[in-house]
Amino acid sequence: MGSMLRGRHFITTQEFEKSELDLILDLSSDLKRRFATGEPTPLLDYKTVFLIFFDESTRTRNSMECGITQLGGHGNFLNPKTMQTAHGEVARDTARILSRYGHAIAVRHCTFKIGNAYLRKLAEFSEAPVLNLQDDYYHPMQVMADLMTIREKLGTNTRKLKVGISWAYAESHLKPLSVPQSQILLFPRYGMDVTLAYPEGFDLMPDIVETAKKNAEENGTKFEISHSMDDAFKDADIVFPKSWGGFYVSDDKEEIMRKVRENRHWICTPEKMKLAEKHALYMHALPADRGREVVDEVIDGPQSVVIDEAENRLHTAKAVMALTMGGRP
Ligand code: CP
């Protein structure tokens, strides 16, 4: 079963055939059922995944740690500040050593123009799969959980569903581009029409947008860009209002935050939700800036599926680990 994915690096969904992503989704659902019934799933007995977090995390770290435990293996959490990385040890050496000890190196590194390059360097030298736990460009673990949740709620035929991916106001921190970039790449491959909306100054990376457009063309779906939040919500089946920093447009974090504050009206409210279909799902990778990105009435309301979406991080993470670290010998 795992022969197509065994030993592969999982850095962006774009590097996987749709049939391979389907396999991840199938196994995620299977592992979810088996977890619900308490059935043991010792697919990765005695295997170790190293978990290197350059950035904070609640869902990703814990879904990976619980996930590997449930598969019979061990997650070794590593803070780069306590590794020799802090003294300048290079990715090449970290990759060569850790991949002699264990069975995957999973990394979160979201610093713009640095994170993905670090993962690619690890992948070049690692003898074991490198798993992306979010970098500056991609968050493949999140988008697989998003897709699993959409299929559970609206059915596996996702063709012609309209997805509104909108920038939203937040001040907690400047969030990476990786979630919306992963969504615009993946959803057209599953037949969904995407409207991407953001204020001036919050462009995503042009090469990723071009690839997303190509994915849409190849799959006969619509991909539109707008500077109005309403366009993303209008008649949508699913909305993802979420903040991201304008990292592509500016290197100056104060300048980006000034632009963020100019757009504090980009908030997901019940009025915005009324523009979408009655059955529309409100989704968010979390953490959400409550009262800024979204008001409580929406995120705690009947259209919100954020807790199921977060739960699915566990099942999809387990499937990715089982297929890349394990699989047919
Ligand atoms: N969605 C997500 O990646 O959550 P964490 O930042 O808590 O891992």
Boltz pocket constraint, residues with backbone or C-beta under 6 A from the ligand:
constraints:
  - pocket:
      binder: B
      contacts: [[A, 56], [A, 57], [A, 58], [A, 59], [A, 60], [A, 61], [A, 133], [A, 134], [A, 142], [A, 285], [A, 286], [A, 287]]
      max_distance: 6.0
